[in-house]
Amino acid sequence: MGVHVDSRPLLRRRAPAWVLGLVPLLLAVGVLGAFAALGGPGLGDRPGPAVEELSIERTVLEPGSIALTVRNDGPDTVTVAQAFVNDAYVDFDVAEREIARLRAQTVHIPYPWIEGEAYEVGLLTATGATFLHEIGAAVATPEADLGFFGLMALLGVYVGVIPVALGMLWLPFVRRIGATWIRVLLAATVGLLGFLAIDATLEALQIAGEGAQALGGAGLVALGALLAYLALAAVSARVESRRSRAEAAGASPQRLAALVALGIGLHNLGEGLAIGSAYATGALALGTFLVVGFAIHNTTEGLAIVAPLGRAGVRASVGRLIALGLLAGGPAVLGAWIGSAAFTPSLAALLLGVGVGAIAQVIVQIAPGLRNAAGRILDPAVAGGIAGGMLAMYATGLLVSA
């Protein structure tokens, strides 16, 4: 009987697998560190003029003062040399005139602006580059105190929590209709969510274009969407693995309703961001018509939440319904707080992207419930439901104007 001799190299026999995976990474870090320590030999200085980019992320108006938060969006250091308002050079104050790549500074400009007037504020760099920012109608930025945050919370309740709760009152109706109409309502939910996803994507891309491109720009929208989709897919797979085989045909109605509420909630978070940031800068007319418009627009979201519960005649407790309503509408309050106090285009783009990814995952979860007796998903009833949901969101969206 012969003796077996392990012919594998000594390192592979003794070193754990994680060490073998770590070695190339450590070598790469060492090489890059040495390259940086030597000053990048062989590269030399970049020829040509400096590439300067400034992104104006936030404007704060106080009596006799205009403050601009600017971020260096280019590869080179930017030196702020002068500031002007309506083509007239003015004094300004900034902590550091030289702004390094990706760093942000607040430029304070003493100026006796007049409420309701339009202004064009500009910054001139040391190389002569000019960056302009328009203020359509000057309005004092509200002070972020307890009363202001209370107002934002109330506004979020008006446009998020209350409309969703009213829409959930359709639950008794949903319980009494037949299976075909349940499929139509689920299809309408898919249409509603699809419209929200498209709307959020377009809005996110527009906001991302206004922010610092060096921080990701439109890529932040894709990043947020992918991370949200993958995270929800992982959680869904984890839950599915624990369910009994009897429920293997699809997600339980309770969990599906929670996923719909979550997707709608993340969309309302982005909606709250837009409301809060616009209100803080005086760019949004908060009249009764606007609040009513948001309420009607978001009421259809409550129907989308209760539609999965009616599929199996599920008896949902009052506490569960309240929790679903808060999950869907509550983020509007949080979004209004963030938008009014710490809004940046990059953050808004990322969060709106998260909402898009969550909505996409919810649509994937709903899809199995759309099958008819023959196993088909897209039949005339479902197609009509999807179209109806999208048209309803479009029609009610016309009532919301900013």
N, C-alpha and C positions, 0 to 999 in steps of 0.2 A: 504494500500500500504506500503510494508516494506521498511526499510532504508538499502541501500547497504553499507557494511563496507569493506574497502580494507584490506584484510588480509596479503598483502605483507609486509615483514620486513620494518622497518622505513628507514634503510640505502638504500634499493633498491628504495624506493619511492622518496627519496630526492637527492641522488647522481646521477649525470649524468653518462652515460655509459662509457665515456672515463676515468672517475675517477676509476670505477670498474676495468677497464682494466689496469690502472696504478698501482694499489695497489700491486698485486703480483710482479710486476717488482721492485718496491721500496723495498719490503721485501727481494727479492733475492739479490739486491745490498747491503742492510744492512747486511745480513748474511755473504756474501762474504767479505765485508769490515771488519767486526769484525773478521772473520777467518784470514784475512791477517794481521790485527793489532796485533793479538795474536801470530803471527809467525807460523801459521799452526800447532796447537797443535796435537800431536800424529803422525805426519809424520816423524819427525826426519831427520837427514842427509841421503842423498842417498848413499848407500854403493857402493864400487867399484871405479875404476879410472874415471877421468873426460872424458867426451865425447866431443872431439874437431873436428870441421869441419870448413874449410875455403873454400870459393868460390872466385876464381879470376875472377872478372867481366870485367876488362879493363886493357889494356897494352898500355903505352905511351912511345915511344922511342924518346929521344932527344940526341943531341951530347954529349957523355960521361955519359949518364944517362938512367936508366931503371926504370920506375915507374909502380907499380902494385897496382890497386885498389882491395882490398880484403874485403870480408864481412864474419862475423861470422855466419856460417850456422848451428851451433850446439846449444845444450842447455846450455853449460857451457862457461864461459869466457875463451878466448884464449889469451895467452901471446906469442908474437913473440920474440923469443930469438936470432935466427941467420938467416942469408940469405946466399945463395951460388949460384954461376953461373958456370955451367959445372963442378960440384963437387969441386969447389974451394970456400972456405968461403970468403965472402966479407963484407965490411962495409955497413951499411944501416941506413936510418933515417926515423922515423915514429913519428907522433905527439903523439900517445899513444900506447905503446906496448901492453897494456891490452885492448883487443877488446871485448866489451860486446855482448851479444846475439843480432843478427840482425844489429849490428852497422858495419859501414864500415870505413876503414882507407886506406890511400895511403902510400905504402912503396916505398921510393926513394932509389935506389941503384946506387951509382957512379960506372960506369963501361965503359971502352973504347971499346964498341962493334964495330964490323966491318960490314958495309953494305953487305947484302946478306948472311952472315953467319947464321948458326942455333945455337940456345942457349937453354939450359935447366935451368930455374930459379927455385929455391926452397926456401921454408921458413920452418924453424925448430922451433917448439914451445917449451915452457918450459918443457913439459912432454915428449919430444922426438918425437912427431908426425911430419911427413914430408909431405909437400904439394908441388907438382911440377907443373910447367907451361912451355910448350914448345913454343918457337918462331921459326917458320919454316924458315923464311928468314928475317933477321933484316932490317927494312927500317924505316927511320925517320918519325915520325907521323907528318903530315902536320899541320901547325899552323892554328888555327880556326880564320882566319881574314876575312875581307869582300871579298877579292879575292877568298878565299877558298869556302865560302858559295855561291859565284857567280858561281864557277865551279860546285858545287853540284847541283845548280839550273839548270844549262845548261845540266848536265848529266840527271837529272830527266826529263827535256823536251825531250831529245833525246830518252829515253827509255820508257816514259809514254805518254806525250801529243801528240807528232808527230805521233807515230804509231797508236794511237787510232783515231786521226783525219783522217789519211789515210784510215783506215778501214771504217770510216763513209761515205766515198765516194761511198760505195756500195748502198746508199739509193735510187738513181734513178733506179738501177737494181731491188731492192727489191719491189719498187712500181709497176713494170710492170709484175711481175710473178703471177701465179694463187694462189688460196687459199691453195691448197695442198702443193705447194712449200713453202708458208709462214709457214705452220705448220712444214715442214721439217726444215726451218731455225730457228724457235722457238725451236724445239727439239735440233738442233745443239747448240743453245745458252745454253740450259739446260746441254748438254754434256760438253760444254766448262766450264761453271760455276762449274759443278760437279768435273771436273778435277782440277780446281783451288782450290776448297775446299779441296780435298784430298791432293794436293801438299802442300797447306798452313798448313794443320793439321800435316803432317809428319814433315815439316820444323819447325813448332812451338814446337812440342814435342821434337825434337832434341835440339833446342835452350834452351827449358825449362830444359832439363837434364843437361845443362852446367851451369845453374844459381843456385842461392841460393834456395835450396829445402824448407827451412823454410818459404820463402815468398810465397810458393804455388806450385812451380815446374809445373808439368803438369796440376795441378788444375787451374792454371791461364789461360791455353788455354780453358778449359771447361767453366770457369767463364766468360771470354771475349765473347765466342761464345753464351752462354746463355743470357747474358745481351744484346748483340747486337740483337739477334733474338727476344727477348721479347720486346725490345724498338721499333724495326721496326714493329713488329706485332701490338703493341699498336697504333703506328702512323697510320698504314694501316687501322686498325679497326675504328679509329677516322675519317679518310678520307672517308671510305666506308659509315659510318653513315650519311654523309652529301650529298651523291650522290643521284641522282634521281633513281626511280625504273626502269627506262628504261635502266640504265647502270648496273643493278644488276647482270648481267651474268658474269662479270669479271672486272678486273682493266682496266682503260682507257689506250690507247696506250701511251699517253704522260707520265702518271705516271709510267707505266711499264718500259718505256725506262729510266726514271730517277732512278728507283730502280736498274735496271741492271747497270747503270753507277755508282751508289753508291756502289754496291757490288764489281764491278771491281776496283773502286777507293780505297776501303779499302784493297783489295788484293795488289794493286800497292803500297800502303803505306808500307806494309810489305816488298815488293820487294825493295823499296827505302831504307828501314832500312838496309837490307842486303848489298846493294850496298855501302851506305855511311859508314857503320861500317867497311866493308872490305877495302874500299879505304883508310880510315883514318889509318889503320894499315898496309897498303901496301900488303894485302893478295889477292888482285884482280888485274888481268892483264887487264887494261882498253884499249884494242886495238880496231881497227876498226872492226875486226871480231866479238868481243863481242857486240859492239853497234848494228851492223847489226843483230846479232842473237836476241837480245832483241826486236828490231824493228819488225822483221818478226813475232816473237812470240806474240807480243801485238797487231799487226794489226788485227788479228782475233777478238779481243775484240771490235773493232769498229763496225764490222758486227753484233755482238751480241746486241749492243745498238740500231742500226737502224732497226733490224728485227721486234720489236713490232710496230714501226711506219708504216711499210709496211703492217701490218695486215689489217688495215682499210683505207689504202691510205691517211694517215694523211699528211697534208702539214705543215712541220716544218719550221719555220723561221730560217734564218742564225744565229740570236742571240741565239735561243734555241739550235741549234746544237753546237754552240761554248760553250755554258754553259754545255751541256752534255759531250762534250769532255774534258773540264777542270775538271768537277766533276770526270770523270773516270781516267784521266791521271795526273792531278795536284797533287794528294797525293803522287806521286812518288818523287816530289820535296821536299815536307815536310818530307817524310821518309828519304830521303838522308841527309837532314839537321840534323834530330834527330839522325840518325845512325852515322854521322860523328862527332857529338859534345857531345851527351849524351846517348850513347848506353849502355844498360844493358840487359842481357839475359832475366830477368824477364819482363821488359817493352816490349821487342820484342815479347815474348811469349803471353803476354796479347793482344797486338795489332793484332798479327796474328790471335789469337782466335776471336777477334772482326770481322775480315774479314771473317772468316769461318761462324760465325753466320749470318752475313749480307748476304752472298751468299746463305745460306740455306733458308732464308726468301724470297729472290728473286726467287729461284726455286719454292717455294710454290706459289708465285704470278703468275708465268708464267704458271704453270700446267694447269689451266682451259682453256687457249688458245690452248692447244694441242688436245682438243677433236675433233673428226670427226663428221660427220652428225649423226652417230649412238650413239654418246655420249661416245665413247671409247677414252681413252687417249693413251694407248700403242698398236698401230697398227704397221704394217711393216714400214710405212713411218716415224713415230715418232721414232721407235726403230733404224732405219737406221740413222736418223738425230742425235740422241743422241750419237750413236757410232761414227759417222763422226766427231762430235764436239770434242769428247774426243781424237780421233786419231789425229785430226789436232793439238790440243794443245800438244799432246805428240811429234808429229813429229817436230813441230817448236821449242819445248823445247829442242830438241837435239842440236840445234844450239847455245844454251846458255851454256857456260862452264865457271867455275870459277877456 
